[in-house]
Amino acid sequence: MPYSRRRFLHLATGTGAAAFLAACAGPGGSSDPTSASGGPISFAHWRAEDKEVFEQIIKDSGLAVRQDISPSNDYQSTALQKIRGGTVGDAFTAFRGAQFLEIAKAGISTDLTSKALVQKYEPNLITAGAQDGKQLGLPYQLVFNTPLANRDLVTETPKDWDGFLALLETLKGKGLTPIAWPGGDAANAGQLLNVMVVNNAPADDTLGRIETGEAKVTDDWFLTVLKQYQQLAPYFQKGATGTGSDAALALFAQGKAGLLATGSFQVSGVRKLGATFPIDLLAPITTTADKARYEGVFNATFILGVNAKSSKQDAAQAWLDRLSDPAVAGVYANGTAQHVTVKGVEYTNPDLKALAPWLTKKTALAPRFQFSNLDVRGAVENAAVAVVGGKSPEEAAEAAQKVVDQKK
Amino acid sequence: MRSSRSLYLFAVPALILYGGFFLLPAAQGLRYATTDWDGYSPTFRNVGAANLTDVVTNDDLFRHALTNNLKFLLVVVLGQTALALLLAVLLAARSRGSTWLRALFFLPTILSSVSVAFIWKFVYDPNFGLANALLRAVGLGRFESSYLGNESTAILWVAVAQIWFHAGQMMVVYIAGINQIPDELYDAAKTDGAGRWQQFRHVTWPMVAPATTLVVAYTTLQSFKAFDLILGLAGNPPRSGLDVLATRIYSTFANSQLGYAAAESIVFMAAIALVTFLQNRAARTVHG
């Protein structure tokens, strides 16, 4: 049959129309049931550093799982919109606090309360995944948002604020950077606030009450926190407010800094940079010894969930079942140097063994995740950064409170 | 007559695309700006002009972002235009060396914003960075800075990175403009005894006026829409010293306040329209 230009145009128009209609089908449109139920499920998370360990677990399990990984800050910003479409994140993870609450509110999390896998977790460590009496997610990682200490350089553990400052002075006297702090990295700069707040705050939930207006950034207890940041400023590395996470990590890993003010989730990063010194956790006790309620801070995060909008919920739950198996959770924990909330896991990683005593210490749930409004959280955390940058605590607190009043 | 009417049908596909991908979303944006919609709930409340009023009168974060954006715009428009013109004047002559140098200065333009952000993050790092190392090497260690960590000047350092990123692109526009200038004009200027500066001032500068208008207009839009470079350098969300309008809107959207983000977008568009209008007026005044 001869092909005229007109026939070619008809063909092109028909193909274009078909493509257009197919594109319009998208999420929410009718779809081919075989493609909906076939193929790998999408596992959405932000831990690029855990990719290889997850790949190993996927391979061993024989399940068809594809990892959809975004950088943590992007994940915080965009995961909800991506997951609610149902094409990404059949199984997904959420940060504790604002993101988990938003996802729960959007009705994306499947209720796992009656599922057998819930029994495999330590009950007191998965409360962050519950909402309105339902277990909507399972916090998987147990991390300590408590500064890391190089035990070759930091041999003592001060029990009060004055002792902590004396330790920093000693380190500085030796020509070391006492604390490496990534003040230029919004996500990690705020980790230090956790330990600075827990013993200063009148109650465990006071930081979160700033958002509701029941507490203020200008309250005496928070001004104390800011004044202590002012005292810490000379002990941070040069240009602390402009230092990124990688640079702070490098300072610590190279043995140039005594403490790294982030948390246990960076232990594997420190090791990857070649550090061989013993690592411990050391929180500044911001009060006198007798008034200190906590020795450090922990967080139960990386909250696993099954997407209620997914057409592959059974497969997604099978993946969560797999991750909840103590042996598999052990592979994840030892492979990533992070504790998990699953019961009966055997830790063989030397760093996890070394930090195991912290599992039974008096630690508080990380307060910075009490905020549900990210602008409010940013304003409060930035007040501390501003103080280190030279602003007076009173001025920084007033500026932050103004933003809180506008945004709450 | 009938056949000429049928010609209008040819515009229909374009109109459908324009309506579907521009007019409809713009109208939806206006609608959302009057609501408290979070971006996913099935219901929302109408709040009238409250969002717009708040954005304009009661939002320090937005005000900081606007101020930063204007500072960024000013530095980038002046710096990038001046540098691009300087490079174009120096490299307009056709020689092997200038071709290589043009390619060299154009090179950053083809990099992705994320790569550029990584490069400049390394340059600005206070402890391991190139900038402080250079200062120390030449005995100017007292001028070491925390760069992006300095709340009042951070945005200016980002502007420097932006200028490095795009000056080469604008240089090409200027070179095209300079190459259009007839040699006779320079010959006449030389005959009148004009030196190089006078030739530039009385021949090159007036003759590249159309290119300057284009460069300034493009750079202005580019500066307002700077987003990925800022996020790459400052992290997400950026601190108020590095926040600009585009990143502020993104943060509000990420904070599940779609209605408020839509209101911010409207003010953002108005700001771009106002600056562009003022620039056009200024260009008309300068170039006649």
Boltz contact constraints between the chains, C-beta under 6 A:
constraints:
  - contact:
      token1: [A, 73]
      token2: [B, 236]
      max_distance: 6.0
  - contact:
      token1: [A, 77]
      token2: [B, 254]
      max_distance: 6.0
  - contact:
      token1: [A, 84]
      token2: [B, 40]
      max_distance: 6.0
  - contact:
      token1: [A, 102]
      token2: [B, 256]
      max_distance: 6.0
  - contact:
      token1: [A, 106]
      token2: [B, 40]
      max_distance: 6.0
  - contact:
      token1: [A, 184]
      token2: [B, 148]
      max_distance: 6.0
  - contact:
      token1: [A, 184]
      token2: [B, 149]
      max_distance: 6.0
  - contact:
      token1: [A, 185]
      token2: [B, 235]
      max_distance: 6.0
  - contact:
      token1: [A, 186]
      token2: [B, 235]
      max_distance: 6.0
  - contact:
      token1: [A, 237]
      token2: [B, 127]
      max_distance: 6.0
  - contact:
      token1: [A, 238]
      token2: [B, 126]
      max_distance: 6.0
  - contact:
      token1: [A, 238]
      token2: [B, 127]
      max_distance: 6.0
  - contact:
      token1: [A, 239]
      token2: [B, 126]
      max_distance: 6.0
  - contact:
      token1: [A, 239]
      token2: [B, 146]
      max_distance: 6.0
  - contact:
      token1: [A, 239]
      token2: [B, 149]
      max_distance: 6.0
  - contact:
      token1: [A, 241]
      token2: [B, 146]
      max_distance: 6.0
  - contact:
      token1: [A, 241]
      token2: [B, 149]
      max_distance: 6.0
  - contact:
      token1: [A, 242]
      token2: [B, 126]
      max_distance: 6.0
  - contact:
      token1: [A, 242]
      token2: [B, 146]
      max_distance: 6.0
  - contact:
      token1: [A, 242]
      token2: [B, 147]
      max_distance: 6.0
  - contact:
      token1: [A, 242]
      token2: [B, 148]
      max_distance: 6.0
  - contact:
      token1: [A, 242]
      token2: [B, 149]
      max_distance: 6.0
  - contact:
      token1: [A, 243]
      token2: [B, 126]
      max_distance: 6.0
  - contact:
      token1: [A, 247]
      token2: [B, 125]
      max_distance: 6.0
  - contact:
      token1: [A, 247]
      token2: [B, 127]
      max_distance: 6.0
  - contact:
      token1: [A, 247]
      token2: [B, 128]
      max_distance: 6.0
  - contact:
      token1: [A, 374]
      token2: [B, 255]
      max_distance: 6.0
  - contact:
      token1: [A, 375]
      token2: [B, 255]
      max_distance: 6.0
  - contact:
      token1: [A, 378]
      token2: [B, 237]
      max_distance: 6.0
  - contact:
      token1: [A, 382]
      token2: [B, 239]
      max_distance: 6.0
  - contact:
      token1: [A, 389]
      token2: [B, 151]
      max_distance: 6.0
  - contact:
      token1: [A, 402]
      token2: [B, 60]
      max_distance: 6.0
  - contact:
      token1: [A, 403]
      token2: [B, 60]
      max_distance: 6.0
  - contact:
      token1: [A, 406]
      token2: [B, 58]
      max_distance: 6.0
  - contact:
      token1: [A, 406]
      token2: [B, 59]
      max_distance: 6.0
